[in-house]
Structures are given as structure tokens and as C-alpha cells.
Amino acid sequence: MGKKKSFKEAMQTFVLKQALNYLEGNPEENIPKLMALIDRLSPDDYYKEARDAVRKAIDEKGNWYQLMLRLYQLDPGVRQTAFENFLINATLSGSVTQQETAQREGCNVPWAMLVDPTSACNLHCTGCWAAEYGNRLNLTLEDLDSIVSQGKELGTYMYLFTGGEPLVRKKDIIKLCEMHPDCEFLSFTNGTLIDEEFCQEMLRVKNFLPAISLEGFEEANDARRGQGVYQKVHQAMDLLKSHGLPFGISICYTSANYDVVTSEKFIDYVIDSGALFAWFFHYMPVGAGAVPALLPDPEQRSVVRQRLIDYRQSKALFTIDFQNDGPHVGGCIAGGRMYLHINAKGDVEPCAFVHYSDSNIHEVSLLQALKNPLFMAYHDNQPFNKNLLRPCPMLENPEKLRMMVHESGAHSTEYESPENVDDLCDRTTPYAENWAGTADELWERDFPVQAAKAGK
């Protein structure tokens, strides 16, 4: 059971539901009238900056307006459920509970949780840490239900599945969606297990969407993921689009593929395929099989950053740039500040890329994990750098991760080959030193107000 809403929360929910219902009749005609309706129903200080940004996008009728219209090509029931779960439950009501819990308990409380239902995968991608398909590292459905139930008590209504390949457990994932219809579930997936039957299940439960991994076009993608995978992904995207189901793309950019995956040709392909968002992840040199040569150099990383900035002004696609978007979210979002990660053994990790833990869900509650030494070290040290273009305690400030792991007594949670934190940080230190100068120049050039407030 959730807590009773305050009058302000109830008003916010009412306003949003009225606005969403208003749009359903004729979105192309009513979207331009949307902000006038919200303004009439809202207190003056109600998300004013966000309202101004939406109003500007509508008035200009540019790429963000076109993205809004694309949402109305989705199945109506799926769209309405996603709006309510994401905007109302996760972002409005959930955020209030998160803030109250964080203040009361003196720790971070996440907006979202990443969970590995399994370490198993049906592919054998080069350089991936996922275990063999037959591996038996799994969280039970009861474990997953407990995680979500505890999360909702904290105010968390957004859950993302990682792996392994989460859709190896597609039946349990669908069951979890049924058990928690007020939550929104997303899965990072290779896409090869999405078929007609699964699309029908997505239409039925209405609160699940995939983010499909792509490494580029066919030759580059299949060189890493295996022959024929690109065509299977293309077929999956066609199926999702034909059923009006929302999905996005997940892209790991490296020194080898950064140019292709940020090319206009590739971005247009992603949009034409039906994707609504693209999540760009900087390559992380984690684990025994890490290849530091795949780390983008400062010029390559800067190219990725600038191209995505430009696309946000011209393409009907929502893009997220993990690492380079640090200034927009206040630096590192891990350690429960906005999200955490739970692996298939139940280890509670601060980040999907930081495989160290001092807590396990089979031994402590989620709240206790957030209050244990490793997560409190994140809480007490964030942001890890005054320059928010250098947000990460592993990639850009390795001395911080080294310190937190040693002082908290956290252990390596790598499935196959436990990795000493000193070995990992020694691997990332040259990158951190190399990026620092470029990052400082971009920080002062592009964020002068924030840079001045933060000081050098």
C-alpha cells in the first residue's frame, strides 16, 4: 500500500490526467493548446521551467513537437499506462516519497533500479561479461517481487532489467509486470528473443518496453554479436513498430564505432525503425576481458557529445548520453542517488559498471543496503568532481572509487574473475588524466555559470 497523497500531489495527478485525456481526442490539434490547459489548472510554481520548455517546443513545432506526435502512433492503452506510470507514479508521487525517505533516513534513495534477473544469455558477444546460456545465476520471481515491493515503499516505480539477457526470463518478467501494474519496466536486450507472442504479451500488460542493443550497421554489429543478429534485431523492431509498441535503442560507443553510431545516417535509421529514444553508453573497461584500446580518446568523446547536442535540436528522438550528460543531472547518478544495480546473485552494487558491493538482498533490506558503508560513501562524496563533465568515480576520478571500496570493505562481485579495485583503477587512471584537460575546457566554455559557482 502506498501512502495517502497530499493535496498538492493529488492536484498534480489530477492536472496531468486531465491533460493526457485532453490530448487523446485529437493530439495534433490539442498539443498546441496543452500548456494553456495546464496553466489554468496549475499553481504558478508548478514545474514552471519544465512547462516553459514544453511550451517552447510546441510553439516552434520542431523536432520535439514531432517526437510528441510520434507518441500518438503507439497503442493507446500502452501509451496511457506509460504516461501514468512514468510521469505520475515514478516522477511526481514517487519523487515525493523518495525525498521524504532520503531526508528521514539520511541516505540516497533511487528513482530507478537496475536488476539482473539472470546472468545467462543466448549470445556470446566479444568482450561481454555475461555468463554462458546454461549458467544458473538467477533471481527468483519471489526475489524480483520483493525488490519491487521494497522499492515502492521507498518511492521507486521505475525498474530496468540488465543481464545477461533479461528476456531469457521473459515469462517471469511479464508476470512481474502483472504483479505491479503501477510500475514501468524496461529491459536492455539484444532483441533476438522478441517475437509475435511476446509482442502480444507486451500489449496485454502495457507496462513493459525494451531498449535494444545495436553496435552500428550489419557488418559492425554482427562482428561483435554474431552472424545474423542484425537481421533478427531489424525484424524485432519491425514487429514492435507494427504493433504500436514503444522501444528504444541502447548503444555502447567505443573508439572503433563512435563515428558510425553517431552518424546522421545511423540516427535516421534508428528513427525510421520506430525507436523513440537512444541510450548512448561510453565503453567501460570492466573485468578481465576489458580492452582499454576501445576507450574513446578526448577528441572522439567530444565528437559524440557535440553530435548528440546537435541532434537534440533537429531529430525526433530522445537521446541520453551516459557520461557526457553529467552537467544535466548533477554528476554521477549511481550509488542510489538516482539509481542502483542488483546483480543475479543479489549483490547490491552502486552502478551497473562498478562491480563491488557490501550488501546482498538475501541478507539485508534495500533500505539497509542504501545505509551501508559503500552507498553512504557515494552519498557523502557526490559529486565526485566540481566539473560535471568528469562525473564518474571509476572512469574520470578513479582515486575516489579506490578510496570508497577500500574504506567500505566492499568486495568484487564479478561473476567469473573477481577484480581487485586497484587493478581496475590503474586501468582507468590514464584515461582520466587524458580527458581532464578537454573536459575542463568544455566545462568552462559550455557551462560558465555552473563552472563559476563550482569554482576551480
C-alpha positions, 0 to 999 in steps of 0.5 A: 500500500502506498501512502495517502497523497497530499493535496498538492500531489493529488492536484498534480495527478489530477492536472496531468490526467486531465491533460493526457485525456485532453490530448487523446481526442485529437493530439495534433490539434490539442498539443498546441493548446496543452500548456494553456490547459495546464496553466489554468489548472496549475499553481504558478510554481508548478514545474514552471521551467519544465512547462516553459520548455514544453511550451517552447517546443510546441510553439516552434513545432520542431523536432520535439513537437514531432517526437510528441506526435510520434507518441500518438502512433503507439497503442493507446492503452500502452501509451496511457499506462506509460504516461501514468506510470512514468510521469505520475507514479515514478516522477511526481508521487514517487519523487515525493516519497523518495525525498521524504525517505532520503531526508528521514533516513539520511541516505540516497534513495533511487528513482530507478533500479537496475536488476539482473534477473539472470546472468545467462544469455543466448549470445556470446558477444566479444568482450561481454561479461555475461555468463554462458546460456546454461549458467544458473545465476538467477533471481527468483520471481519471489526475489524480483517481487520483493525488490519491487515491493521494497522499492515502492515503499521507498518511492521507486516505480521505475525498474530496468532489467540488465543481464545477461539477457533479461528476456531469457526470463521473459515469462517471469518478467511479464508476470512481474509486470502483472504483479505491479501494474503501477510500475514501468519496466524496461529491459536492455536486450539484444532483441533476438528473443522478441517475437509475435507472442511476446509482442502480444504479451507486451500489449496485454500488460502495457507496462513493459518496453525494451531498449535494444542493443545495436553496435552500428550497421550489419557488418559492425554489429554482427562482428561483435554479436554474431552472424545474423543478429542484425537481421533478427534485431531489424525484424524485432523492431519491425514487429514492435513498430507494427504493433504500436509498441514503444522501444528504444535503442541502447548503444555502447560507443567505443573508439572503433564505432563512435563515428558510425553510431553517431552518424546522421545516417545511423540516427535516421535509421534508428528513427525510421525503425520506430525507436523513440529514444537512444541510450548512448553508453561510453565503453567501460573497461570492466573485468578481465576481458576489458580492452582499454584500446576501445576507450574513446580518446578526448577528441572522439568523446567530444565528437559524440557529445557535440553530435548528440547536442546537435541532434537534440535540436533537429531529430525526433528522438530522445537521446541520453548520453551516459557520461557526457550528460553529467552537467544535466543531472548533477554528476554521477547518478549511481550509488542510489542517488538516482539509481542502483544495480542488483546483480543475479546473485543479489549483490547490491552494487552502486552502478551497473559498471562498478562491480563491488558491493557490501550488501546482498538482498538475501541478507539485508533490506534495500533500505539497509543496503542504501545505509551501508558503508559503500552507498553512504560513501557515494552519498557523502562524496557526490559529486565526485568532481566540481566539473560535471563533465568528469562525473564518474568515480571509476572512469574520470576520478578513479582515486575516489572509487579506490578510496570508497571500496577500500574504506567500505570493505566492499568486495568484487562481485564479478561473476567469473574473475573477481577484480581487485579495485586497484587493478581496475583503477590503474586501468582507468587512471590514464584515461582520466588524466587524458580527458581532464584537460578537454573536459575542463575546457568544455566545462568552462566554455559550455557551462560558465555559470555552473563552472563559476559557482563550482569554482576551480 
